[in-house]
């Protein structure tokens, strides 16, 4: 049975998403500062989407690979230090802005566990979607590293918040 392959490039994805974002935000303006943070968060989301999915290739009836054993992929990286730095650091750095943006934009998620939990759930969602597309490898190590990045971002938020409060006093 032949495999069905659907390929979507980033500009094809970006145009309708950008149009929907602008339509949705047209009446949401409250204050300039919050709107700036919302738009930065949107751009961050686009960057994460680009890095984790594009070029998006959906393969029907394709073999899929998932690693559910922690540290297996990280162990292989010991033999390739540059790849290790890019992979490990990239996964942490990619989710640090999430941990920073969430408590700034939404008061309900200003707690450590809520921010870490959202980071973990978002990372699990990305890995699950990568598994479904069969074009990328789903890996539990990525979930752990992404969650660590969200936690790091939350700590940066706490630092930034304390500096802001001292500046106001």
C-alpha positions in Angstrom: 0.0 0.0 0.0 1.5 3.4 -1.0 2.1 5.9 1.8 0.2 9.1 1.7 2.5 12.1 2.2 1.2 15.6 2.9 3.8 18.4 3.1 3.0 21.8 4.4 5.6 24.6 4.3 5.8 27.3 7.0 4.5 30.3 4.9 1.4 28.2 4.0 0.8 27.7 7.7 1.8 31.2 8.7 -0.6 33.2 6.5 -3.9 31.8 7.9 -2.5 31.7 11.5 -1.4 35.3 11.3 -4.8 36.4 9.8 -6.6 34.6 12.6 -4.4 36.2 15.2 -5.0 39.7 13.9 -8.7 39.0 13.7 -8.8 37.7 17.2 -6.7 40.5 18.7 -8.6 43.4 16.9 -10.9 44.1 19.9 -8.7 42.7 22.7 -6.5 45.8 23.2 -6.5 46.7 26.9 -3.2 48.3 27.6 -0.1 48.8 25.4 2.2 46.9 27.8 0.0 43.8 27.9 -0.6 43.9 24.2 3.2 43.9 23.6 3.6 40.9 25.9 0.8 39.1 24.1 2.3 39.7 20.7 5.7 38.7 21.8 4.2 35.5 23.2 2.5 34.9 19.9 5.8 35.3 18.0 7.5 33.0 20.5 4.7 30.4 19.8 5.3 30.7 16.1 9.1 30.2 16.6 8.5 27.0 18.7 6.0 25.7 16.1 8.6 26.4 13.3 11.4 24.6 15.2 9.4 21.6 16.3 7.3 20.9 13.2 8.5 22.4 10.0 8.8 21.5 7.3 5.6 19.6 8.4 5.3 16.3 6.6 2.4 14.0 7.5 3.0 10.4 6.5 0.0 8.1 6.6 1.0 4.4 7.2 4.6 5.3 8.1 6.7 3.8 10.8 6.8 5.8 14.0 9.5 6.0 16.6 9.0 7.0 20.3 11.5 6.8 23.1 9.8 6.4 26.5 12.9 5.5 28.5 14.5 8.6 30.2 18.1 9.5 29.4 18.5 7.0 26.5 18.9 9.7 23.9 20.9 12.0 26.3 23.4 9.1 26.8 24.2 8.9 23.1 24.9 12.6 23.1 27.9 12.1 25.3 29.8 10.9 22.3 28.9 14.0 20.3 29.5 17.0 22.5 28.4 19.7 20.0 25.2 17.9 19.2 24.7 17.5 22.9 25.0 21.2 23.6 22.7 22.1 20.7 20.1 19.4 21.6 20.1 19.7 25.4 20.6 23.5 25.5 18.1 24.0 22.6 15.3 22.1 24.3 15.9 24.0 27.6 16.2 27.4 26.0 13.2 26.8 23.7 10.8 26.5 26.7 12.4 29.2 29.0 10.4 32.0 27.4 7.2 30.0 28.1 8.0 29.9 31.8 8.6 33.6 31.7 5.6 34.7 29.6 2.9 32.6 31.3 3.0 34.3 34.8 3.4 37.8 33.2 0.3 37.3 31.0 -2.0 35.2 33.2 -2.2 35.7 37.0 -3.8 32.3 37.4 -0.6 30.6 36.4 1.8 32.5 38.5 2.6 29.5 40.7 5.6 27.3 40.2 3.7 24.1 39.8 1.2 25.5 37.4 3.9 27.0 35.1 5.9 23.7 35.3 2.8 21.7 34.6 1.8 23.8 31.6 5.3 23.5 30.3 5.2 19.7 30.7 1.8 19.4 29.1 2.7 21.6 26.1 5.9 19.6 25.6 3.9 16.3 25.8 1.5 17.7 23.2 4.4 18.6 20.9 5.9 15.1 21.2 2.6 13.5 20.6 2.0 15.6 17.5 5.5 14.8 16.3 4.7 11.1 16.8 1.5 11.4 14.8 3.2 13.1 11.8 5.8 10.3 11.7 8.4 12.8 10.5 10.1 13.4 13.8 11.0 11.3 16.8 9.0 11.6 20.0 11.3 11.5 23.0 10.7 11.6 26.8 14.1 13.3 27.2 12.7 16.3 25.2 9.8 16.5 27.6 12.1 16.6 30.6 14.4 19.2 29.0 11.5 21.4 27.9 9.9 21.2 31.4 13.3 22.2 32.8 13.3 25.2 30.4 9.9 26.3 31.6 11.1 26.1 35.2 14.2 28.1 34.3 11.9 30.7 32.6 9.7 30.9 35.7 12.8 31.5 37.9 13.8 34.3 35.5 10.3 35.7 35.8 10.7 35.7 39.6 14.0 37.5 39.3 12.6 40.0 36.8 9.5 40.6 39.0 11.6 41.3 42.1 13.8 43.7 40.1 10.6 45.5 38.9 9.2 45.7 42.5 12.5 47.2 43.8 12.6 49.7 40.9 9.0 50.8 41.8 9.8 51.2 45.5 
